[in-house]
């Protein structure tokens, strides 16, 4: 009971970090602390390292909600330490993260309705009440990770499969469709913010080509893109240097006059 409570509180703290600095939400640190709580630091480190490598490229992009690595790591590590080790942890972490992903989609879709309420309160000038509205999504984000983690650890691994099986097919289909559409919307919004110049679209096309036709993962594409980005940045600086020099000379001439 106490162990399940402590691990669920730690998962909730990591959930708060997920909407904040995002410094402690990685599997390696989450699993290590779970290992400390359960008195098996070595196994916690092994499970954390395995899940970190497995989920290294997982992250939210724009409005896209990725599989929840916080719940998956906390539940998988705790049940793995108590019942079987690294292989068990990985086997349980994946369905737990996918189930929590659906909860996060509902959560992020629901808190949108707080925006008009905050707007109406802001019109009155009571900004302290606007600030207090933030406590609602914070508490919900904490509970979304803490409650399923507690239930899964307290009742065992079977509760995860039972919850998934109990959900109606219509709900699961709807969440799956939403999960498929939201990534496209998130990436589209991200491109609108980042791709202000036409030349930057060449990098998008190059990355798409490397990923689809050469079947490269995120890391090699990043290593290829890094020197190209540096060369492009240096070229832009050299292009802007004469203009800046002419502007400086013009300022000096105006000052002399």
Residue pairs with C-beta under 8 A, 6 or more apart in sequence:
1 154
3 37
3 38
3 78
3 153
4 78
4 149
4 150
4 153
4 154
5 150
6 37
7 34
7 37
7 38
7 74
7 78
7 149
7 150
7 153
8 74
8 145
8 146
8 147
8 149
8 150
8 153
9 146
10 30
10 33
10 34
10 37
10 74
11 30
11 70
11 71
11 74
11 145
11 146
11 149
12 142
12 143
12 145
12 146
12 149
13 24
13 142
14 24
14 25
14 30
14 70
14 74
14 145
15 70
15 141
15 142
15 144
15 145
15 146
16 138
16 141
16 142
17 23
17 24
17 25
18 25
18 70
18 141
19 137
19 138
19 141
24 30
25 69
25 70
26 52
26 69
27 48
27 51
27 52
27 54
27 55
27 69
27 72
27 73
28 45
28 48
28 49
28 51
28 52
29 48
30 48
30 69
30 70
30 73
30 74
30 77
31 44
31 45
31 47
31 48
31 51
31 73
31 77
31 89
32 41
32 44
32 45
32 48
33 44
34 44
34 73
34 74
34 77
34 78
34 81
35 41
35 42
35 43
35 44
35 45
35 47
35 48
35 77
35 81
36 44
38 44
38 78
38 81
38 82
40 81
43 80
43 81
43 85
43 86
44 77
44 81
46 85
46 86
47 73
47 76
47 77
47 80
47 81
47 85
47 86
47 89
47 90
48 73
48 77
50 86
50 89
50 90
51 69
51 72
51 73
51 76
51 77
51 89
51 90
51 93
54 90
55 67
55 69
55 72
56 218
56 219
57 217
57 218
57 219
58 66
58 67
58 69
59 66
60 66
60 186
61 183
61 186
61 187
61 190
62 183
62 185
62 186
62 187
62 188
62 189
62 190
63 108
63 182
63 185
63 186
63 189
64 182
64 183
64 185
64 186
64 187
65 101
65 104
65 105
65 108
65 179
65 182
66 101
67 94
67 97
67 98
67 100
67 101
68 96
68 97
68 100
68 101
68 103
68 104
68 145
69 97
70 100
70 145
71 96
71 97
71 99
71 100
71 144
71 145
71 148
71 149
72 93
72 94
72 96
72 97
72 98
72 100
73 93
73 97
74 145
74 149
75 92
75 93
75 96
75 148
75 149
75 152
75 153
75 160
76 88
76 89
76 90
76 91
76 92
76 93
76 94
76 96
77 89
77 93
78 149
78 152
78 153
79 88
79 89
79 92
79 152
79 153
79 156
79 157
80 86
80 87
80 88
80 89
80 90
80 92
80 93
81 89
83 157
92 157
92 160
95 160
95 161
95 164
96 148
96 152
96 160
99 148
99 160
99 163
99 164
100 144
100 145
100 148
101 179
102 172
102 175
102 179
103 144
103 148
104 144
105 175
105 178
105 179
105 182
106 175
107 137
107 140
107 141
107 144
109 178
110 140
111 136
111 137
111 140
114 133
114 136
114 137
117 133
118 130
118 133
121 129
121 130
121 133
122 130
151 159
152 159
152 160
191 204
194 200
195 201
195 204
199 232
203 225
203 228
203 229
206 225
206 228
207 221
207 225
210 216
210 220
210 221
210 224
211 221
216 224
